[in-house]
Amino acid sequence: MTGQDWIEKDFYAALGVPKDADQAAIKKAYRKLARQYHPDQNPGDAAAESRFKEIGEAYAVLSDTEQRQQYDAVRSMAGGGARFNAGPGGAAGGFEDVFSSMFGGGARPSAGPQYQQYPGGGAGFEDILGSMFGGGGRPAGFGGPQQRKGADVETRATLPFRAAVEGTTVELTVDGKKITARIPAGVHDGQKIRLRGKGRPGQAGGPAGDLLIAVHVTEHPVFSIDGADLRMTLPVTFAEATLGTTVEVPTLSGDPVRLKVPSGTPSGRVLRVKGRGVATAKRTGDLKVTVQVVVPQKLSRAAKKALEDFAAQADGEDVRAELAAQAAQ
């Protein structure tokens, strides 16, 4: 697309949106028209294909905030679509007329940049626009290279459970380069870590892409990660759960803690040990202990007799009465 195209083409009209349309309206209009005029929907229709390209050109400029500002400025300077007349030798020769409409006179304003003259006396169009938008080269959309962010790169890292809880540093090889990445404490299995600017380089001075690290955390035989908390299952005997007890519970740090199991604790109840979870930058989690009442697989004669006596003493108590009543609702 040339600079003259920006002056001659009304991209807002191409998409059927007003000049003050927001990005959501522009995107919605583009999607609707692109579906309508897509070549797959109009095979062999040259007019539809041309319209599809026109829609794409308009959206490419109006969807980019910087290019849209430049486009609006150029259209405003050119009076919304007037063509720069070519002078002798083919150079642009109508630039003074544009300034005339802006400053109310028939000549170039006394203050302002001086432009290089080409054979034929006209100022070079690309140089005029270059001075408008910072100089030193063509602005985006006028034939010069477009700034583009580099592509994101994805890789994987497998961490031991303890390293995932405490945080660690890993070395990765991406596109033949070694990259050192810091993994924060408390990362969980399947989580993705984003490292800004560690992906592929951008184009024409654009920013580099990001590196995405998909983390796999190996399982631990006792603990699991739940956000900033750690979880574990604590086996207790029927007598301990019924009568209550105090037991030693292991922690990931290696220092066991004493935990009180209240009398009448059912299987599945979660007890909490404060401050024994994952230490993150924001807070330290807890250790959540799920009680599991272990049913003995073998009993001595004495133990069996004791349980039979216990069952006889509890005769008449229906522990499933509530369940039956609820099922009948």
Secondary structure, DSSP 8 states (H G I E B T S, - for coil): --HHHHHH--HHHHHT--TT--HHHHHHHHHHHHHHH-TTTSTT-HHHHHHHHHHHHHHHHHTSHHHHHHHHHHHHHTTTT----B-GGG-B--HHHHHHHHHTSSS--SSS----B-TTS-B-HHHHHHHHTTSSS--TTTTS---B----EEEEEEE-HHHHHH-EEEEEEETTEEEEEEE-TT--TT-EEEETT-SS--BTT-----EEEEEEE---SS-EEETTEEEEEEEEEHHHHHH-EEEEE--TTS--EEEEE-TT--TT-EEEETT-S-B-SS-B--EEEEEEEE--S---HHHHHHHHHHHHHTTT--TTHHHHHHHT-
